Amino acid sequence: MPKNRVIMIRVTNTQYERIVNNALAKGYKTISDYVRNSVLGFDFLTETKIHKIFEIIVEKKEKIQDLLKQPESEVIEV
């Protein structure tokens, strides 16, 4: 979805540094993404972890399906 609205806020130097440091620490590439997602309730770290868990599940599912295709005598414990 295109972003076509701008919101400007004033912050102190200390507040700005905290915002930048928090954004970097949480893996955001831009301050805008960090502020937007913080205000709207999106947690980048949690979403990243969930995505990684999903990838692992898909990988394990594929391995299990491959194992199930093998004759029982060839199945090895995982």
Secondary structure in CASP SS format (residue, H / E / C, confidence):
PFRMAT SS
TARGET T0000
AUTHOR 0000-0000-0000
METHOD secondary structure of the structure
MODEL  1
M C 1.00
P C 1.00
K C 1.00
N C 1.00
R C 1.00
V C 1.00
I C 1.00
M C 1.00
I C 1.00
R C 1.00
V C 1.00
T C 1.00
N H 1.00
T H 1.00
Q H 1.00
Y H 1.00
E H 1.00
R H 1.00
I H 1.00
V H 1.00
N H 1.00
N H 1.00
A H 1.00
L H 1.00
A H 1.00
K C 1.00
G C 1.00
Y C 1.00
K C 1.00
T C 1.00
I H 1.00
S H 1.00
D H 1.00
Y H 1.00
V H 1.00
R H 1.00
N H 1.00
S H 1.00
V H 1.00
L H 1.00
G C 1.00
F C 1.00
D C 1.00
F H 1.00
L H 1.00
T H 1.00
E H 1.00
T H 1.00
K H 1.00
I H 1.00
H H 1.00
K H 1.00
I H 1.00
F H 1.00
E H 1.00
I H 1.00
I H 1.00
V H 1.00
E H 1.00
K H 1.00
K H 1.00
E H 1.00
K H 1.00
I H 1.00
Q H 1.00
D H 1.00
L H 1.00
L H 1.00
K H 1.00
Q C 1.00
P C 1.00
E H 1.00
S H 1.00
E H 1.00
V C 1.00
I C 1.00
E C 1.00
V C 1.00
END
